[in-house]
Amino acid sequence: MFVVIALRSLASPRRTVRFRFANLSFQWESVKKVLNIGVPAALTQVVFPLGLAALTFLTSLGFQEAGAVAFSLGFRLEFFAFLPAVGFGFGAMAMIGQNIGARNLSRAKEAFSKGLQYGSLGAAAIGIVAALFAGLIIGIFNPGPVAAEYARSYMWIVALVGYGFLAAMMVEASAFQAIGRSWPGFWIFFLRFAVVSIPLAYVFTQVFHLPITALWGAILAGNIVAAAVGYLWITKTLNTLELKEVPVHA
């Protein structure tokens, strides 16, 4: 119903620019550009929950219900770290795309640098607060003594150190989208889960039977490695970017 109302409004003769069905045509080049950006971005959203599901499974496999509860509690706090990451990531994406379209590469680099700095610092601050007030936060959920101890160690390892790197990954992925390249963002998150965190978590807990802090270390390692690779990748891309190859509307 909303679409019908919108089309009727846009087709009104009082509009300076009117919508006409006769002007619609299939532009394959435009479709390919949309798919090249949209498909990897959508796959990135698939990798994230699948990676979390795999880590949850490994946590429960090695440390039973208490481990799964602790991981679930720790991950819930990550949503707060996502806020500055998403906010500054989207902001940087808009500004980078605008300046690339204006052929101002130096300002595009500056926008990425500021977005990365503020997003990472904001998420890191949330991690510090979570670690300092871990006991109070955990007490709200009352998970039980074993799960509480697991969750406390998660906050002092993953939250305290890793949230800043988590935000950096998101800003880096947004920067790639700003220049019309979404696949690097997908590979950054794929690297985090499938190449680093999940294999390390499996080896640490199922092969060497290390304590749960080793699993948290595997998650932290995934954040650090993916953020570092993403930073080197986007920096090299911006430094070697030929603006004539980037469409004005990127």
C-alpha positions in Angstrom: 0.0 0.0 0.0 2.8 2.4 0.9 4.5 1.7 -2.5 1.3 2.5 -4.4 0.8 5.7 -2.5 4.4 6.7 -3.1 4.3 6.0 -6.8 1.1 7.9 -7.2 2.6 10.9 -5.4 5.7 10.8 -7.5 3.7 10.6 -10.7 1.7 13.7 -9.8 1.7 16.4 -12.5 2.6 18.9 -9.8 6.0 17.3 -9.5 9.0 19.0 -11.1 10.5 15.6 -11.9 7.7 13.1 -12.5 7.9 9.3 -12.2 6.8 7.5 -15.4 6.7 3.7 -15.9 7.6 4.3 -19.6 11.0 5.6 -18.5 11.9 2.4 -16.7 14.5 0.3 -18.4 16.8 -2.6 -17.4 20.4 -1.4 -16.9 22.6 -4.5 -16.5 25.7 -2.5 -15.7 23.8 -0.8 -12.8 22.5 -4.2 -11.6 26.0 -5.7 -11.6 27.3 -2.8 -9.5 24.5 -3.3 -7.0 25.2 -7.0 -6.9 28.9 -6.5 -6.5 28.4 -4.4 -3.5 25.3 -6.0 -2.0 26.1 -9.7 -2.3 29.4 -9.7 -0.3 27.8 -7.2 2.2 24.9 -9.7 2.7 27.4 -12.6 3.0 29.2 -10.7 5.7 26.0 -10.6 7.7 25.8 -14.4 7.3 29.4 -15.1 8.4 28.9 -13.2 11.6 26.1 -15.3 13.2 27.5 -18.5 11.8 30.9 -17.7 13.4 29.2 -16.9 16.7 27.2 -20.2 16.6 30.4 -22.2 16.0 32.2 -20.5 18.9 29.2 -21.0 21.1 29.2 -24.7 20.2 32.9 -25.0 21.0 32.4 -23.2 24.3 29.6 -25.5 25.4 31.5 -28.5 24.1 34.5 -27.8 26.3 32.9 -26.1 29.2 29.3 -27.2 29.3 26.4 -24.9 30.1 28.5 -22.5 32.3 30.8 -21.8 29.4 28.0 -21.2 27.0 26.2 -18.9 29.4 29.4 -16.9 30.0 30.0 -16.5 26.2 26.4 -15.5 25.7 26.7 -12.9 28.4 29.9 -11.6 27.0 28.6 -11.4 23.5 25.6 -9.4 24.7 28.0 -6.7 25.8 29.5 -6.5 22.4 26.3 -5.0 21.1 27.3 -1.8 23.0 30.7 -1.9 21.4 29.0 -2.1 18.0 27.3 1.2 18.6 30.4 3.5 18.1 31.7 1.0 15.5 28.6 1.1 13.4 28.1 4.8 13.9 31.5 6.0 12.9 31.8 3.3 10.3 28.7 4.6 8.5 29.8 8.1 9.0 33.2 7.4 7.5 31.6 5.5 4.6 29.5 8.5 3.6 32.4 10.9 3.9 34.9 8.7 2.1 32.4 8.1 -0.8 31.6 11.8 -1.0 35.3 12.8 -1.2 36.2 10.0 -3.6 33.4 11.3 -5.8 34.8 14.8 -5.5 38.3 13.4 -6.4 39.6 14.5 -3.1 41.6 11.5 -2.0 43.4 13.3 0.9 40.1 14.1 2.6 38.9 10.6 2.0 42.0 9.3 3.8 41.4 11.7 6.6 37.8 10.7 7.0 38.8 7.0 7.2 41.5 7.9 9.8 39.1 9.9 12.0 36.4 7.2 11.7 38.8 4.5 12.7 40.2 6.5 15.6 36.9 7.6 17.1 35.2 4.2 16.5 38.0 2.2 18.0 38.4 4.5 21.0 34.7 4.5 21.7 34.5 0.8 21.6 37.7 0.4 23.7 36.2 2.7 26.3 33.1 0.5 26.5 35.5 -2.5 26.9 37.3 -0.8 29.8 34.1 0.0 31.6 32.9 -3.6 31.1 36.1 -4.9 32.6 36.2 -2.5 35.5 32.6 -3.2 36.4 32.6 -6.8 35.4 31.4 -8.0 38.8 28.5 -5.5 38.9 27.4 -6.3 35.4 27.6 -10.1 35.9 25.7 -9.8 39.1 22.7 -8.3 37.2 22.3 -11.6 35.3 23.1 -13.8 38.3 24.6 -16.7 36.1 26.0 -18.8 38.9 29.5 -18.9 40.4 31.3 -20.9 37.6 29.6 -19.0 34.7 30.3 -15.8 36.5 34.0 -16.6 36.8 34.1 -17.5 33.1 32.3 -14.3 32.2 34.6 -12.2 34.3 37.7 -13.6 32.5 36.0 -12.9 29.2 35.6 -9.3 30.0 39.2 -8.9 31.1 40.5 -10.6 28.0 38.1 -10.0 25.1 36.2 -6.9 26.2 39.2 -5.0 27.7 41.6 -5.6 24.7 39.5 -6.7 21.8 36.6 -4.3 21.5 38.7 -1.6 19.9 39.9 -4.0 17.2 36.3 -5.2 16.6 35.3 -1.6 15.9 38.4 -1.2 13.6 37.2 -4.1 11.5 33.8 -2.6 11.0 35.2 0.8 10.0 37.6 -0.8 7.6 34.8 -2.8 6.0 32.7 0.3 5.7 35.7 2.1 4.0 35.9 -0.6 1.4 32.1 -0.3 0.7 32.6 3.5 0.3 34.9 2.9 -2.7 32.5 0.3 -4.2 34.4 -2.8 -3.0 32.5 -5.0 -0.5 34.4 -8.3 -0.9 37.4 -7.2 1.2 35.0 -6.5 4.1 33.6 -10.0 3.8 37.1 -11.5 3.8 38.1 -9.5 6.9 35.3 -11.1 8.9 35.8 -14.5 7.3 39.5 -14.3 8.4 38.4 -13.4 11.9 36.1 -16.4 12.4 37.0 -19.2 9.9 40.8 -18.7 9.7 41.8 -17.5 13.2 39.2 -17.7 16.1 37.4 -20.9 15.3 40.4 -23.1 14.4 42.4 -21.8 17.4 39.5 -22.3 19.8 39.1 -25.9 18.6 42.8 -26.7 19.0 43.1 -25.0 22.4 40.0 -26.6 23.9 39.6 -30.0 22.1 43.2 -30.9 21.3 45.2 -29.4 24.2 42.3 -29.1 26.6 43.4 -25.7 27.9 41.2 -23.6 30.2 38.5 -21.3 28.9 40.8 -18.3 29.0 42.6 -19.9 26.0 39.3 -19.8 24.1 38.8 -16.2 24.9 42.4 -15.7 23.7 41.5 -17.3 20.4 38.6 -14.8 20.0 40.9 -11.9 20.9 43.5 -13.2 18.3 40.8 -13.2 15.6 39.9 -9.6 16.4 43.5 -8.4 16.3 44.6 -10.3 13.2 41.5 -9.3 11.2 41.8 -5.7 12.2 45.5 -5.5 11.4 45.0 -7.2 8.0 42.1 -5.0 7.2 44.0 -1.8 8.1 47.0 -2.8 5.9 44.6 -3.7 3.1 42.5 -0.5 3.1 45.5 1.7 3.6 47.3 0.1 0.6 44.1 0.4 -1.5 43.6 4.1 -0.7 47.3 4.8 -1.4 47.1 3.1 -4.8 43.5 4.1 -5.7 43.1 5.6 -9.2 40.3 8.0 -8.9 39.4 7.9 -12.6 38.3 4.3 -12.0 35.9 5.2 -9.3 32.4 6.4 -10.4 31.3 9.8 -9.2 28.3 8.4 -7.3 30.4 5.9 -5.3 
